[in-house]
Each structure stands twice: as structure tokens, then as C-alpha cells.
């Protein structure tokens, strides 16, 4: 089975993680970093996406955002495709830049917003790129500096973040900075990047303790969600309703054709070669990626996906079977 379709609706809070393929760099220099942020901000403004926290590392990035009217998949596809094409052209390379699909986790805001802002903005300190919080205050490639007022980024919603920490900007910045400082000793926190009930509750020991104390016998969990069982349950019910109101087939087919065209252009592969049955490694990789996206994100059937890619339904079945597993 393919990975679950993304859970999204306008206004949904997501922790997005993306990595370079085979742990390779997604940026090499400041020109790359500037282009990454320019494209991120342009697409955020075009799609009404709100950006709260971010950290751009050499081979990966974290972003905390609220999806806009176009939805998360459209925003991310436009942003990542445009950046990857420009990056490949600038560095004379071909093929995938990012590892598989980006990872996105829907987050329960009341419980996790502040924790996620802190976790994301501490990335450069955990990685040793900056030595202490004073350096982090001025570090250019992380959203922390904007919240501290050391850098002006019109596309980052600093006011919303500060609103969680105090009534005035000065009071809020002081409280925010102290909150970040207190998180330095926590190190890496896998419960904030994996989603699902076990991670959300702090690990198996917490789940066992809940059950041993007479707590709820079973609570719904989902790897795409960071939140309580009730939150997951409500979210999945809402997703089911959206599926029932899904776009007509002809509109999904049009979206699939656009996706195929965008990806083929980004990867330098002709659509005829894609549908020719070519087993060239790069062509096969693009075909696998598109099959998973057409099924998992656009909602096409196996047969319709096969038609769009010019291959047999059994070939798509093999791709889906091989693609089973997480990001």
C-alpha cells in the first residue's frame, strides 16, 4: 500500500521536514540559501501560507507553517520544484535533489506550537553551527533571529509567535528567548518529528504507564499527526469528509497531468521516455515518484495512474508494493 495521503486543509498547522537525497546538500553557499528563502517566501505569499519557524541546514530543513488556501501539497510542490530546477542549473547537476517526499506532520497547536518553534530554532545550536544562544540570536539562516528582532523578514509571522509569550514585543521577546535557552539542554527530541500516539505521549513507557494506571485502553494514533488521540480522531474524521467531497475525476486527471509535466521538466526527462518503459535508473526513479504522488496525493486509482504514466497497472502495483514504508 502507498503511504497515507497527506492530511491537510486550509489553516492546518504542519511541521515540514525535507532532506537532501542520500543525505546530500540542498544548499552549498549563500546564493543557494538566499534562493531557497526567496522561493519559500514568494510561494508563501502567493498561496496564503503562514510561516512561523524555520531552520535551513546544509542537507535538510525544518519549517513550521499553516497551510493557506492552495493547500500544503501545492505550496510545497511549487516551492521545491522551482528551487530544485534552479539549484541543478546553478550547479550543473541532474536528477532528484530531495529525498523522496518531504515529511509533514499535522500538529495540535495548543499543546505543541511553542515546543516546535523552540525545537526548530535550536537546530543550528544542536548541530554546532553556532556556539551559544548569543550567536543564535544573530544567525542568518534560522527564523530565531527574526523573532529576536535582529533580522527583518516580512514573510515570517513574528507577531503571531510573540503573541504566545507576552503582551508587548519586549516582554514577549524576553520570555521567548528564556524559553529557547531552557530548551538547549533537552537535545534532540524525536517525539517532535515523528508523529503518532507513542511519540506524542513521550514513548512506550508513557503509554504503558497510562494503561497501567487504568487509563484509556486504546487511543487512536497516526504517524502523520502530533497530538492526542482525540485530536487524531477528529482530524481523521475531517479528512474522511474531505475525501467524500473530493475533486471530480476529470479535475484530478488535469492535476495529475500538470504534476507529470512539472516533474519531467524539473528532472530533464521527456514524457515520451517516461511512458516508453525505459528502465534507465533516473527514468525509473521519476516514474516511481510520480506513481506514489498520483495515488497518495491526488487520489487516482492504480489503473488511472498507469494510464497517466503510460505503463501497465501491474507495473504500478509493483511500484506501490516496493514503496511501502515511511519517509
Secondary structure per residue as TSV (DSSP state, phi and psi in degrees):
chain	resnum	aa	ss	phi	psi
A	1	X	-	360.0	147.1
A	2	X	-	-72.7	162.6
A	3	X	-	-61.4	152.9
A	4	X	-	-59.1	146.1
A	5	X	-	-61.1	153.0
A	6	X	-	-68.0	141.4
A	7	X	-	-91.0	118.1
A	8	X	-	-160.8	148.7
A	9	X	-	-158.3	154.0
A	10	X	T	-50.6	131.4
A	11	X	T	94.3	2.6
A	12	X	-	-81.8	136.0
A	13	X	E	-87.0	126.8
A	14	X	E	-126.3	140.5
A	15	X	E	-100.3	110.7
A	16	X	E	-103.4	133.7
A	17	X	E	-127.9	132.3
A	18	X	E	-135.0	144.8
A	19	X	E	-131.9	151.9
A	20	X	B	-70.6	147.9
A	21	X	G	-63.1	136.7
A	22	X	G	51.9	36.4
A	23	X	G	62.2	21.6
A	24	X	-	-77.8	167.1
A	25	X	-	-67.5	145.2
A	26	X	S	-106.6	-10.7
A	27	X	-	-141.1	145.1
A	28	X	-	-115.3	-27.7
A	29	X	S	-151.3	-179.7
A	30	X	H	-66.7	-27.5
A	31	X	H	-63.9	-42.5
A	32	X	H	-62.2	-44.8
A	33	X	H	-62.9	-42.6
A	34	X	H	-63.7	-41.3
A	35	X	H	-65.8	-41.3
A	36	X	H	-57.1	-49.6
A	37	X	H	-71.0	-35.5
A	38	X	H	-63.0	-45.2
A	39	X	H	-68.9	-36.8
A	40	X	H	-60.9	-48.6
A	41	X	H	-67.5	-41.1
A	42	X	H	-60.0	-47.4
A	43	X	H	-70.2	-32.7
A	44	X	H	-62.3	-44.2
A	45	X	H	-70.3	-36.3
A	46	X	H	-66.9	-38.4
A	47	X	H	-100.5	0.6
A	48	X	T	72.0	26.7
A	49	X	-	-85.8	132.2
A	50	X	E	-95.9	129.3
A	51	X	E	-110.4	125.8
A	52	X	E	-110.5	-38.7
A	53	X	E	-147.8	147.7
A	54	X	E	-160.8	154.8
A	55	X	E	-147.4	121.9
A	56	X	E	-104.4	112.1
A	57	X	-	-103.2	178.5
A	58	X	S	-65.1	-43.2
A	59	X	S	-118.1	7.9
A	60	X	E	-160.9	170.1
A	61	X	E	-148.7	150.3
A	62	X	E	-120.3	140.3
A	63	X	E	-140.7	131.5
A	64	X	E	-106.4	120.5
A	65	X	E	-145.2	163.0
A	66	X	E	-116.2	122.5
A	67	X	-	-66.2	146.5
A	68	X	-	-99.0	-160.6
A	69	X	T	-66.1	-24.5
A	70	X	T	-83.9	-16.7
A	71	X	-	90.0	158.7
A	72	X	H	-63.6	-47.4
A	73	X	H	-58.2	-40.5
A	74	X	H	-66.2	-46.7
A	75	X	H	-57.5	-49.7
A	76	X	H	-68.8	-38.2
A	77	X	H	-64.0	-46.2
A	78	X	H	-64.4	-43.3
A	79	X	H	-64.3	-52.9
A	80	X	H	-70.9	-38.1
A	81	X	H	-64.4	-46.9
A	82	X	H	-61.1	-42.9
A	83	X	H	-66.9	-43.8
A	84	X	H	-62.9	-41.0
A	85	X	H	-61.8	-46.8
A	86	X	H	-65.9	-40.1
A	87	X	H	-62.7	-46.5
A	88	X	H	-62.7	-41.3
A	89	X	H	-65.1	-42.9
A	90	X	H	-65.2	-35.4
A	91	X	H	-106.8	8.1
A	92	X	T	62.1	40.6
A	93	X	-	-122.1	168.9
A	94	X	-	-132.6	164.0
A	95	X	S	91.6	-172.8
A	96	X	-	-64.0	142.9
A	97	X	-	-103.5	-38.7
A	98	X	B	-103.1	150.4
A	99	X	-	-79.2	113.7
A	100	X	S	50.2	-147.1
A	101	X	S	-80.2	148.9
A	102	X	-	-63.4	158.0
A	103	X	E	-102.0	131.1
A	104	X	E	-132.1	134.1
A	105	X	E	-122.1	123.5
A	106	X	E	-72.6	133.2
A	107	X	E	-118.5	138.0
A	108	X	-	-75.0	112.4
A	109	X	H	-64.3	-50.4
A	110	X	H	-57.0	-38.5
A	111	X	H	-84.0	-27.1
A	112	X	H	-126.9	-6.4
A	113	X	H	-57.8	-55.1
A	114	X	H	-62.8	-40.0
A	115	X	H	-61.9	-40.6
A	116	X	H	-71.1	-40.2
A	117	X	H	-57.6	-46.8
A	118	X	H	-64.7	-47.4
A	119	X	H	-59.7	-45.9
A	120	X	H	-64.5	-44.5
A	121	X	H	-74.9	-13.5
A	122	X	T	-87.9	-1.0
A	123	X	H	-53.2	-49.3
A	124	X	H	-62.9	-32.0
A	125	X	H	-73.4	-43.0
A	126	X	H	-62.2	-33.7
A	127	X	T	-83.6	-4.9
A	128	X	T	79.9	12.4
A	129	X	S	-72.2	-36.7
A	130	X	S	-117.8	152.2
A	131	X	S	-88.3	-26.2
A	132	X	S	-159.3	178.6
A	133	X	H	-69.2	-27.0
A	134	X	H	-63.5	-41.2
A	135	X	H	-69.8	-37.2
A	136	X	H	-61.8	-35.8
A	137	X	H	-54.6	-29.3
A	138	X	H	-114.2	4.9
A	139	X	-	-69.0	129.1
A	140	X	T	-76.1	-26.8
A	141	X	T	-106.7	40.4
A	142	X	B	-154.5	146.0
A	143	X	T	-71.9	-9.3
A	144	X	H	-59.7	-41.6
A	145	X	H	-61.6	-36.1
A	146	X	H	-67.0	-41.1
A	147	X	H	-65.7	-33.8
A	148	X	T	-79.2	-1.6
A	149	X	T	78.9	13.7
A	150	X	S	-89.9	-11.7
A	151	X	S	-146.6	138.5
A	152	X	-	-99.4	116.9
A	153	X	-	-128.5	103.5
A	154	X	T	-63.6	-21.4
A	155	X	T	-90.5	-9.2
A	156	X	B	-95.8	128.0
A	157	X	-	-81.8	78.9
A	158	X	H	-68.1	-39.7
A	159	X	H	-60.3	-39.5
A	160	X	H	-65.5	-41.7
A	161	X	H	-64.0	-47.0
A	162	X	H	-62.8	-28.7
A	163	X	T	-61.2	-20.1
A	164	X	T	-79.5	-11.5
A	165	X	T	-119.0	-14.5
A	166	X	-	177.6	170.4
A	167	X	S	-87.2	-27.3
A	168	X	S	-116.0	153.6
A	169	X	H	-55.7	-42.4
A	170	X	H	-64.2	-49.6
A	171	X	H	-61.1	-43.6
A	172	X	H	-65.6	-41.9
A	173	X	H	-63.7	-40.8
A	174	X	H	-63.3	-44.0
A	175	X	H	-67.9	-40.3
A	176	X	H	-62.1	-48.2
A	177	X	H	-62.0	-38.8
A	178	X	H	-66.5	-38.7
A	179	X	H	-62.4	-43.1
A	180	X	H	-64.5	-44.7
A	181	X	H	-58.2	-41.0
A	182	X	H	-66.2	-21.8
A	183	X	H	-85.1	-9.0
A	184	X	G	-59.5	-41.1
A	185	X	G	-73.1	-11.6
A	186	X	G	-75.4	-22.1
A	187	X	-	66.2	-151.1
A	188	X	-	-73.7	142.0
A	189	X	-	-128.6	88.1
A	190	X	G	-61.0	-22.1
A	191	X	G	-66.8	-16.0
A	192	X	G	-95.3	-3.6
A	193	X	T	-122.2	-2.0
A	194	X	S	-110.7	-22.9
A	195	X	-	71.8	176.9
A	196	X	S	88.7	156.8
A	197	X	H	-59.0	-47.0
A	198	X	H	-61.6	-45.7
A	199	X	H	-66.7	-42.3
A	200	X	H	-61.5	-34.0
A	201	X	T	-91.4	1.1
A	202	X	T	97.0	19.0
A	203	X	S	108.7	171.4
A	204	X	H	-60.0	-35.4
A	205	X	H	-61.3	-37.5
A	206	X	H	-69.0	-39.1
A	207	X	H	-64.3	-44.8
A	208	X	H	-62.8	-39.9
A	209	X	H	-64.3	-39.6
A	210	X	H	-60.6	-45.4
A	211	X	H	-71.5	-38.1
A	212	X	H	-65.0	-28.2
A	213	X	T	-88.3	10.6
A	214	X	T	87.9	16.0
A	215	X	-	-74.1	-176.0
A	216	X	-	-55.7	131.8
A	217	X	S	-66.8	-35.8
A	218	X	-	-145.1	134.8
A	219	X	-	-133.2	132.6
A	220	X	-	-63.2	136.0
A	221	X	-	-131.0	156.1
A	222	X	-	-151.8	132.2
A	223	X	T	-65.9	-14.1
A	224	X	T	-90.0	3.0
A	225	X	E	-132.7	139.4
A	226	X	E	-113.8	101.9
A	227	X	S	173.0	-179.0
A	228	X	-	-72.7	166.9
A	229	X	H	-60.6	-40.3
A	230	X	H	-63.0	-40.2
A	231	X	H	-64.2	-44.3
A	232	X	H	-61.1	-45.2
A	233	X	H	-60.0	-47.5
A	234	X	H	-63.4	-39.9
A	235	X	H	-65.1	-43.4
A	236	X	H	-68.2	-35.0
A	237	X	H	-62.6	-43.2
A	238	X	H	-63.2	-40.2
A	239	X	H	-63.4	-40.2
A	240	X	H	-60.3	-41.2
A	241	X	H	-64.5	-39.2
A	242	X	H	-65.9	-36.5
A	243	X	H	-61.9	-39.1
A	244	X	H	-64.3	-28.5
A	245	X	T	-100.1	21.8
A	246	X	-	-59.0	154.9
A	247	X	-	-54.4	146.7
A	248	X	-	-56.7	156.7
A	249	X	H	-57.3	-41.4
A	250	X	H	-63.5	-33.3
A	251	X	H	-73.3	-35.4
A	252	X	H	-67.2	-36.7
A	253	X	H	-65.6	-41.0
A	254	X	H	-61.4	-42.9
A	255	X	H	-63.8	-38.6
A	256	X	H	-63.1	-41.2
A	257	X	H	-65.3	-39.5
A	258	X	H	-62.4	-41.5
A	259	X	H	-63.3	-45.4
A	260	X	H	-60.3	-44.2
A	261	X	H	-63.6	-44.0
A	262	X	H	-62.4	-46.9
A	263	X	H	-67.8	-41.7
A	264	X	H	-63.2	-41.2
A	265	X	H	-66.2	-40.2
A	266	X	H	-65.0	-34.4
A	267	X	H	-94.7	-2.9
A	268	X	T	70.0	34.7
A	269	X	-	-120.5	133.2
A	270	X	-	-75.5	146.4
A	271	X	H	-64.0	-29.6
A	272	X	H	-65.5	-40.9
A	273	X	H	-66.0	-37.9
A	274	X	H	-59.6	-41.4
A	275	X	T	-93.0	5.8
A	276	X	T	-84.6	-8.4
A	277	X	T	86.8	8.5
A	278	X	-	-56.3	136.5
A	279	X	-	-102.4	12.4
A	280	X	-	-55.6	136.2
A	281	X	H	-52.5	-46.3
A	282	X	H	-67.8	-37.5
A	283	X	H	-66.5	-43.5
A	284	X	H	-62.4	-38.8
A	285	X	H	-65.0	-42.2
A	286	X	H	-65.5	-41.4
A	287	X	H	-61.8	-41.5
A	288	X	H	-64.2	-45.3
A	289	X	H	-60.2	-46.9
A	290	X	H	-64.7	-40.2
A	291	X	H	-58.7	-45.8
A	292	X	H	-66.0	-36.3
A	293	X	H	-73.6	-41.2
A	294	X	H	-64.7	-34.8
A	295	X	H	-81.2	-51.0
A	296	X	H	-77.6	-31.3
A	297	X	T	-106.9	-36.3
A	298	X	S	-95.6	-22.4
A	299	X	-	85.7	26.5
A	300	X	-	-76.9	154.7
A	301	X	-	-74.7	167.2
A	302	X	H	-58.8	-42.8
A	303	X	H	-66.4	-43.0
A	304	X	H	-69.3	-35.8
A	305	X	H	-61.6	-42.8
A	306	X	H	-59.7	-41.7
A	307	X	H	-64.0	-41.6
A	308	X	H	-67.3	-29.0
A	309	X	H	-97.6	-5.2
A	310	X	T	70.1	30.5
A	311	X	S	-127.0	177.4
A	312	X	-	-80.4	158.2
A	313	X	H	-62.4	-36.5
A	314	X	H	-64.7	-33.4
A	315	X	H	-65.4	-41.1
A	316	X	H	-65.2	-39.9
A	317	X	H	-58.0	-41.9
A	318	X	H	-65.6	-38.8
A	319	X	H	-61.9	-46.4
A	320	X	H	-61.9	-43.9
A	321	X	H	-62.7	-42.4
A	322	X	H	-69.4	-27.0
A	323	X	T	-86.6	2.9
A	324	X	-	-61.6	135.5
A	325	X	S	129.1	173.4
A	326	X	-	-87.0	175.7
A	327	X	-	-76.4	360.0
